[in-house]
Amino acid sequence: MSSYTKKKLISAVAPLLSNIGVCKLFAPAYAGLGHILTFHRVIKPQNKQRIHNHLSLEISPEQLENTIAFYKSQKYDFISLDEVYQRLHSPKRLSKFVAFTFDDGYRDNYTIAYPILKKHQIPFTIYITTNFPNCKAVLWWYFLEEEILKNDSIDFEWQAKHYHFDCSSIINKEASFDHIKNLITRSFQIEDHEDLLSVIFKKEKTALYSHVKALALSWQEIKTISQDPLCTIGAHTVNHYPLSQLTTEQVISEINESRELIELYTGKAVEHFAYPFGKIEQASLREFDAVKALKFKTGTTTRIGNIFKAHRHKTECLPRISINSITDTSVLRLQSSGLLPFIIHRGRKVVTN
Ligand SMILES: [Zn+2]
């Protein structure tokens, strides 16, 4: 089952479960101290065909407002990641919290999300992949969406093998997106990563940087937004590679170099980190150890889970709750009560690895 199909299934059953009061039964034991939300882009709805994977990465300004309204109605405290760290180490019992985090460093975080967050005085973190503002990262998932939507098939030769992907129907387009995405992330080698992208998209390497120039925050924008006390800038590596595919030396340099560059541009210490992609296939014990050794206060994954007191011993691998285009109030209720993490992790409460 694709991750989008799972999300659709969850949004279909969420109203039912929340109407019959199951969430209320779960919340006392499973809601935990609160949770950390994952966002990527906030953009105005687009009236064109999209690949579903991208709908997981984008929400509308209205949805951001609705998410804020939901947590206000539930009397959650809106807190920064510094405060999440403090609360994990504090013996006091406080209200439940929610922390907003945005991955990658898209320009719309500044132009669209920031005015909304500022209006409501919501603290937030933006995790920057530093080759985004350096305009040297390849947002291959956007090229892939474009190629799949405009073609009936995609063909290329790679390492003496011919690849053919049927894109003649919506279903085939979705399946081809998932297959090519897996090819790019699972057989990843730094040395030939851009060669592979060049071959798939039939573009010169320099032309692969076009999307990042259009979509990413600039260093000037990062510097400006970082001056607001509501904003925390976190690190998200240099290149957004799947870390599990790198050597330990490369992992440390991807993490450290991004931190140092952000500190140079903002003049502020970087104490929070998010793992690129963040699933078990891309970030696990070795990567967590690296983040711990580098003395970050927190490291966040994309494992789904709420935050519990026991996470104070595992602040380098905090789970999050992802907000996507089909997250409505009933899904939020399902997630915040702990019921959804309970189902996904088959009863496990404290999600780390
Ligand atoms: Zn990311």
Boltz pocket constraint, residues with backbone or C-beta under 6 A from the ligand:
constraints:
  - pocket:
      binder: B
      contacts: [[A, 103], [A, 104], [A, 236], [A, 240], [A, 275], [A, 276], [A, 277]]
      max_distance: 6.0
